[in-house]
Amino acid sequence: MEISDGIYNLIIFVLAIYVGYHVVWNVTPALHTPLMAVTNAISAIVIVGAMLAAALTVTPFGKLMGTMAVALAAVNVFGGFLVTRRMLEMFKKKAPKAAAPTEKH
């Protein structure tokens, strides 16, 4: 009995989802910002690969999928930078509030 390559790819995909979910879920809050920075770097590499895939394919479906990959990876990078910025703002010291001026009558 021979198992097709599609089944192997599906098994790897499901295992990657399972492992990725548990790895990300168990990250301590102190490591979220560095993790987001690494994720942004990986997504930037995905953008380059997707541009190459879109440029080198000859079928319209391949070009469509490559263009969609570029767009989705770009959204991922942009969103990752927004989340990272918001998380870094949480660690900034807040300025003390100025006391309201008192009125004299």
N, C-alpha and C positions, 0 to 999 in steps of 0.2 A: 504494500500500500504506500503510495507516494503522496506527500502533502505538497500542495501547490505553494508557489512563492507568495501569493496573495495572503494565504493563511499565516505564513511566517511573519509577513509584514504586519498583519492585523494583531498578532500576538505581541510583537515588539511594541506596536503603538499602544496597546492596552497596558502593557507593563510599564511603559514610559509614563503614561498618565498616572498610574497608581503610585509609582515611585516619586514622580514629581509632586504629586499632591501631598504625600506624606513628608517629603523633604521641606517643602515650602510651609506647610501647616505647623511644623515643629520648630521653625526658626524663632529665636528669641527676638524681642522687639529691638534690642540694640544692634542687631545685624541686618535689619530690614533695609537701611539706607545703602550699605555696601552691596547688598544683594541686588537692589534695584540698579545700581551703577553697573554691575556686571551684566545684568539682563539687558540694559541699554546697549552695552558694547556688543553683546551677542546679536541683538536685533539689527544693529548697524551692519554686521557681517552678513546677516540674512538679506538685508536690502541689496548689498553688492551681488550676492549670489542670485537673487531674484532678477536683478537687472540683466545679469549675464544670461540667465535662463530665458528671459523674455526676448532678448536680442538675438539669441542663437537659434531659437525654434523657428520652424517654417510654417507650422499650421496655425490658423487663427485661434484655435482653442488653446494651444500652448502659449501664444502671445497674451491671450486674455488671462490665463492663469498666472503667468509671470507678472503681468501688470497688477493683478489683484494682490499677489504676494508682496510686491513693492509697496502698494498702498497700505495694506494691513500692517506690514512691518514698520512703515513710517508712522502710522497712528500709534503703534506700540512704543516706539522710541519717544515720540512727543508726549504721550501719556506718562511714560516712565519718568521723564524729566520733570513733569508737573508734580507727580507724586513725590519724587525725591526732594524737590524744592519745598513742598508743603511739610514734609517730615523734618527737613533741616530747620525750617522756621519754628518748629515746636521746641527745638533745643536752644533757641536764642533767648537771652535774658530780656525780660520785659522791662521797659522804662517805668520808673515809679510815676504814679499819677500825680499831677500838680494839684495842690490844694486849691479849692475854689476861693476866690477873693471874697472877703467879708465886706459887707456894706455898712457904712456908718451913717446914722441918722442925726 
